[in-house]
Amino acid sequence: MPIVRMYKTDNKGNKLFREAWYEDPIEDLADATDVESSEEEVDARRQFVVNHGTVGHVSKTSQEENVSAERAKELFAGFIEQSTEDGYRELADDEQFWVIAQFALKTKEGTDRDISLQTNARREFSNHLAWRGLGTVESSDFAPWKLNLRILTPDAKTTINALKTISRDAKLDPTKLRIAVAPFNALDQLKQRHPLPATEPFTLD
C-alpha cells in the first residue's frame, strides 16, 4: 500500500500533516475469503484515502471509492501538487527522530506473555501514532531482559507523551516502560526521556 506523507508548520507554529494512500484489495489480499468477494465488492474497496490534521491530534479522513490503479496515480499526483502549493513537503529521514519504547522483561529470553506484549504494543502504538501524524513503528525485537520498539517520528516530545498514555490506557505494563530518543543518524546517542532521572544507561542490547 503506497503512502505519501507530508508536513508543514503554520504561521502559529502548529505542525500539520497530510497523507494519502491507495487501498487495493487484490494487492492487499489478506485471506481466502476475499477471493470469493463479488467484482462489485472488490471495486468498492479500491479506495484512495486522504488523511489530514494537526500533529498529535486525531485526524480527519476522506476517501474516494471505485478507484483504478491508473486513477490512483492521477490522484497521487494531484495530492502532491496541491499539498506542495499549500506549503507541505515530505520530510527527509534526518529531519526525524528515533523514539525507542523499551519494556523490561521478567526473563532473559522472553515468554509467550512477552510475545503477546510485543504484538499488542505494536498494534496500539501503530494505530495511535498513525492517525495523529506522529510516525510509524518501524521494527521491534527482543534483547536479553527487554523488548524494544523502534518508532520513527517528526515530533519526539509529543510521541513520548503519547506512548506513556497508550501504555497506561492499553495496560501495556507501563511501570516497565522506558523511553529514549536519538537523532535519525545517531541511534548510538540514545538519551532516556522517561522515566527521569535515568538510573542506568539506556541500551538496545
C-alpha positions as CSV (number, residue, x, y, z in Angstrom):
1,M,0.0,0.0,0.0
2,P,1.9,3.1,-1.2
3,I,1.6,6.2,1.0
4,V,2.7,9.8,0.7
5,R,3.0,11.7,3.9
6,M,3.8,15.5,4.0
7,Y,4.1,18.1,6.8
8,K,4.2,21.8,7.3
9,T,4.3,24.3,10.2
10,D,1.6,27.1,10.0
11,N,2.1,30.7,11.0
12,K,1.0,29.9,14.6
13,G,3.7,27.3,15.0
14,N,1.3,24.3,14.7
15,K,2.7,21.2,13.0
16,L,0.2,19.9,10.4
17,F,0.3,16.8,8.3
18,R,-1.4,15.5,5.2
19,E,-1.2,12.0,3.8
20,A,-2.7,9.9,1.1
21,W,-2.7,6.2,0.2
22,Y,-4.3,3.7,-2.1
23,E,-6.1,0.5,-0.9
24,D,-6.4,-2.3,-3.4
25,P,-7.9,-5.5,-2.0
26,I,-6.3,-7.6,-4.8
27,E,-2.8,-6.4,-3.9
28,D,-3.5,-6.5,-0.2
29,L,-5.3,-9.8,-0.2
30,A,-5.4,-10.9,3.4
31,D,-7.3,-14.2,3.3
32,A,-9.1,-16.7,1.1
33,T,-12.5,-15.2,1.8
34,D,-11.5,-12.1,-0.2
35,V,-11.2,-14.3,-3.3
36,E,-14.9,-15.1,-3.1
37,S,-15.9,-11.4,-3.0
38,S,-18.0,-10.2,-5.9
39,E,-16.5,-7.9,-8.5
40,E,-18.7,-5.0,-7.3
41,E,-17.5,-5.5,-3.7
42,V,-13.8,-5.6,-4.8
43,D,-14.3,-2.4,-6.9
44,A,-15.9,-0.6,-4.0
45,R,-13.0,-1.4,-1.8
46,R,-10.4,0.1,-4.2
47,Q,-10.1,3.4,-2.3
48,F,-7.9,6.5,-2.5
49,V,-7.7,7.8,1.1
50,V,-6.7,11.3,2.3
51,N,-5.9,11.8,6.0
52,H,-5.0,15.2,7.5
53,G,-4.8,17.2,10.7
54,T,-2.7,18.7,13.4
55,V,0.2,16.5,14.6
56,G,-0.6,14.9,17.9
57,H,-4.4,15.2,17.4
58,V,-6.9,12.8,15.8
59,S,-7.0,13.4,12.1
60,K,-9.9,13.7,9.6
61,T,-10.2,11.2,6.7
62,S,-12.0,11.2,3.4
63,Q,-11.9,8.6,0.6
64,E,-12.9,8.0,-3.0
65,E,-14.2,4.6,-3.9
66,N,-14.0,2.5,-7.1
67,V,-10.6,3.9,-7.9
68,S,-8.5,2.1,-10.5
69,A,-4.7,1.9,-10.3
70,E,-4.4,4.4,-13.1
71,R,-6.8,6.8,-11.5
72,A,-4.9,6.4,-8.2
73,K,-1.7,7.6,-9.9
74,E,-3.5,10.7,-11.1
75,L,-4.9,11.3,-7.6
76,F,-1.5,10.9,-6.0
77,A,0.0,13.4,-8.5
78,G,-2.8,15.9,-7.7
79,F,-2.4,15.4,-4.0
80,I,1.3,16.1,-4.1
81,E,0.9,19.1,-6.4
82,Q,-1.8,20.7,-4.2
83,S,-0.1,19.9,-0.9
84,T,3.2,21.4,-2.2
85,E,1.3,24.5,-3.2
86,D,-0.2,24.6,0.3
87,G,3.3,24.5,1.8
88,Y,3.5,20.9,2.7
89,R,6.6,18.7,2.0
90,E,7.9,15.2,2.7
91,L,10.4,15.0,5.5
92,A,13.9,13.6,4.9
93,D,14.9,10.9,7.3
94,D,17.5,13.1,9.0
95,E,14.7,15.6,9.9
96,Q,13.1,12.9,12.1
97,F,13.9,11.2,15.3
98,W,14.1,7.6,16.7
99,V,12.0,7.1,19.8
100,I,12.6,3.8,21.5
101,A,9.9,2.3,23.7
102,Q,11.6,-0.4,25.8
103,F,9.8,-2.8,28.2
104,A,11.7,-4.6,30.9
105,L,11.0,-8.4,30.9
106,K,10.9,-10.8,33.8
107,T,13.0,-13.4,31.9
108,K,16.1,-13.1,29.7
109,E,14.6,-14.8,26.6
110,G,11.0,-13.6,27.0
111,T,7.9,-15.7,27.4
112,D,4.6,-16.2,25.5
113,R,3.2,-13.3,27.5
114,D,6.1,-11.1,26.3
115,I,5.4,-12.1,22.7
116,S,1.8,-11.1,23.3
117,L,3.0,-7.8,24.7
118,Q,5.1,-7.2,21.6
119,T,2.1,-7.8,19.3
120,N,-0.3,-5.6,21.4
121,A,2.3,-2.8,21.8
122,R,3.0,-2.7,18.0
123,R,-0.7,-2.6,17.3
124,E,-1.7,0.0,19.9
125,F,1.3,2.3,19.1
126,S,0.9,2.0,15.4
127,N,-2.8,2.8,15.4
128,H,-2.5,5.7,17.8
129,L,0.6,7.3,16.2
130,A,-0.5,6.9,12.6
131,W,-3.8,8.6,13.0
132,R,-2.1,11.6,14.6
133,G,0.7,12.1,12.2
134,L,3.3,11.0,14.8
135,G,5.1,8.5,12.7
136,T,5.4,4.7,12.4
137,V,6.6,1.7,14.3
138,E,9.5,0.6,12.1
139,S,10.5,-2.5,13.9
140,S,10.5,-4.4,17.2
141,D,12.8,-7.1,18.7
142,F,13.8,-8.9,21.9
143,A,17.1,-8.4,23.6
144,P,18.2,-10.1,26.9
145,W,15.7,-8.9,29.5
146,K,14.0,-6.3,27.3
147,L,11.6,-5.7,24.4
148,N,12.5,-2.8,22.0
149,L,10.1,-1.0,19.7
150,R,11.7,1.5,17.3
151,I,9.5,4.4,16.2
152,L,10.4,7.0,13.6
153,T,8.7,10.3,14.3
154,P,8.8,14.0,13.3
155,D,7.9,15.1,16.9
156,A,9.7,13.2,19.6
157,K,8.3,15.1,22.6
158,T,4.6,14.6,21.6
159,T,5.4,10.9,20.7
160,I,6.9,10.3,24.2
161,N,3.8,11.7,25.9
162,A,1.6,9.6,23.6
163,L,3.5,6.4,24.4
164,K,3.1,6.9,28.1
165,T,-0.7,7.5,27.6
166,I,-1.1,4.4,25.3
167,S,0.8,2.1,27.6
168,R,-1.3,3.1,30.6
169,D,-4.7,3.0,28.7
170,A,-3.9,-0.2,26.9
171,K,-2.4,-1.8,30.0
172,L,0.9,-2.5,28.4
173,D,2.9,-2.8,31.6
174,P,3.5,1.0,31.9
175,T,5.6,0.6,35.0
176,K,8.1,-1.5,33.0
177,L,8.4,1.1,30.2
178,R,11.5,3.2,29.4
179,I,11.6,5.7,26.5
180,A,14.7,7.1,24.8
181,V,15.3,9.5,21.9
182,A,18.1,9.8,19.3
183,P,18.6,11.7,16.0
184,F,17.9,9.6,12.9
185,N,21.6,9.3,12.0
186,A,22.8,8.7,15.6
187,L,21.0,5.8,17.1
188,D,24.1,5.2,19.4
189,Q,23.3,8.6,21.1
190,L,20.1,7.5,22.8
191,K,19.1,9.6,25.7
192,Q,16.5,8.4,28.2
193,R,13.5,10.7,28.5
194,H,11.2,8.6,30.6
195,P,11.3,7.9,33.5
196,L,13.6,10.7,34.8
197,P,16.1,10.8,36.2
198,A,17.6,7.8,34.5
199,T,19.2,5.3,36.9
200,E,21.2,3.3,34.4
201,P,22.4,3.7,30.8
202,F,19.8,3.1,28.1
203,T,20.9,0.4,25.7
204,L,19.2,-1.7,23.0
205,D,21.1,-4.9,23.6
